[in-house]
Amino acid sequence: MTDRAHSLTVVLERDTRDDDLEPLLTAIRQMRGVVGVEMNIVDPAAYAHETRAAYRTGGILMAVLKALGEGGAAKVLHALEGVEPRSTL
């Protein structure tokens, strides 16, 4: 038996202007079985949170790469001290 889906979620690589997305939205609306298509407008607070998280992650990755280049696992563990685990939803 196969699974059945009730919706699809598409995540864009970066925030995109709504007028640039209109041809895609129109094409999806024309597909058989589609009853609705909705665009999610960028929330400035979410954007700020995502940007800060990406910045912190980049810093952590740079520290890990530097530690690997300087001496291996022990230095990597030291570089990761104080990094908080991701919260679960």
C-alpha positions as semicolon CSV with decimal commas, in nm:
position;residue;x (nm);y (nm);z (nm)
1;M;0,000;0,000;0,000
2;T;0,132;0,347;-0,082
3;D;0,119;0,659;0,132
4;R;-0,102;0,952;0,038
5;A;-0,002;1,318;0,073
6;H;-0,241;1,605;0,135
7;S;0,000;1,891;0,064
8;L;0,349;1,986;-0,051
9;T;0,587;2,233;0,109
10;V;0,850;2,408;-0,101
11;V;1,136;2,593;0,066
12;L;1,316;2,851;-0,147
13;E;1,693;2,893;-0,130
14;R;1,652;3,263;-0,053
15;D;1,376;3,520;-0,014
16;T;1,229;3,590;-0,356
17;R;1,013;3,876;-0,481
18;D;0,647;3,787;-0,509
19;D;0,625;3,905;-0,870
20;D;0,913;3,672;-0,962
21;L;0,722;3,379;-0,810
22;E;0,391;3,447;-0,981
23;P;0,464;3,232;-1,292
24;L;0,550;2,937;-1,067
25;L;0,238;2,987;-0,858
26;T;0,025;3,008;-1,172
27;A;0,175;2,686;-1,308
28;I;0,109;2,501;-0,982
29;R;-0,251;2,629;-0,973
30;Q;-0,307;2,483;-1,320
31;M;-0,200;2,133;-1,218
32;R;-0,473;1,874;-1,183
33;G;-0,577;1,816;-0,823
34;V;-0,446;2,147;-0,686
35;V;-0,712;2,329;-0,483
36;G;-0,500;2,609;-0,346
37;V;-0,155;2,768;-0,352
38;E;-0,041;3,011;-0,088
39;M;0,271;3,227;-0,068
40;N;0,425;3,288;0,274
41;I;0,549;3,644;0,318
42;V;0,886;3,690;0,489
43;D;0,859;3,767;0,859
44;P;1,135;4,014;0,954
45;A;1,176;3,855;1,299
46;A;1,219;3,509;1,146
47;Y;1,469;3,649;0,895
48;A;1,674;3,806;1,176
49;H;1,669;3,480;1,373
50;E;1,775;3,272;1,070
51;T;2,052;3,518;0,982
52;R;2,191;3,515;1,336
53;A;2,176;3,134;1,348
54;A;2,361;3,110;1,015
55;Y;2,625;3,354;1,141
56;R;2,680;3,152;1,462
57;T;2,690;2,826;1,265
58;G;2,948;2,971;1,027
59;G;3,163;3,074;1,323
60;I;3,140;2,728;1,474
61;L;3,232;2,563;1,145
62;M;3,531;2,791;1,100
63;A;3,651;2,710;1,453
64;V;3,616;2,337;1,386
65;L;3,804;2,359;1,056
66;K;4,081;2,564;1,215
67;A;4,108;2,316;1,502
68;L;4,125;2,023;1,260
69;G;4,406;2,194;1,075
70;E;4,596;2,262;1,395
71;G;4,580;1,933;1,572
72;G;4,284;1,704;1,536
73;A;4,008;1,578;1,759
74;A;4,117;1,723;2,093
75;K;4,131;2,074;1,950
76;V;3,792;2,025;1,780
77;L;3,635;1,926;2,111
78;H;3,790;2,233;2,272
79;A;3,652;2,453;1,990
80;L;3,305;2,313;2,050
81;E;3,300;2,384;2,424
82;G;3,010;2,606;2,509
83;V;2,812;2,532;2,195
84;E;2,451;2,477;2,299
85;P;2,257;2,191;2,141
86;R;1,971;2,281;1,910
87;S;1,640;2,307;2,090
88;T;1,374;2,056;1,994
89;L;1,030;2,161;1,882
